[in-house]
């Protein structure tokens, strides 16, 4: 009879994801992972099979908690256009607050994916499609309401925003400068007639 696991899978996957995020898949050793997760290497292999299996699970958890969490928080904005502004505001805020300037595990994975790694390519392609769909949905709603111009199709605008996001997440790793990141987003928001940055909230009373 198999012994029950003596660890919280969510916590150990978070720890593994943080190491992969910091060092990248290739540079991360199983020893690095075991130490960060508080497991022996034997327990790591028994629970997750191998480093690749662990990476895929950690990436899945990262996407579910961070990317989809950002979708949910941004969708709570007062208007569809402001949801897009909120989304990019949170990316820049979180990226600059990260002392290690790790960028994004999903974007980093896109650069690490080898030509023959069809599984990882499929996963990353699927998630970038979800990001594009998030943009397209809110852009279409914003155009329907008259919040932004309808001079360009939302499908094309969504692709542009996806490219901006990848650029932000890449450059912040080597140039974590607010002026640079704001300057990448401001012209796009200006074209969409959306405010950038978001106005600071006014105190009550």
Helices and strands as residue ranges (DSSP letters): H 9-23, H 30-37, H 41-48, H 51-62, I 63-67, H 68-75, H 80-97, H 105-112, H 118-145, H 154-171, H 178-191
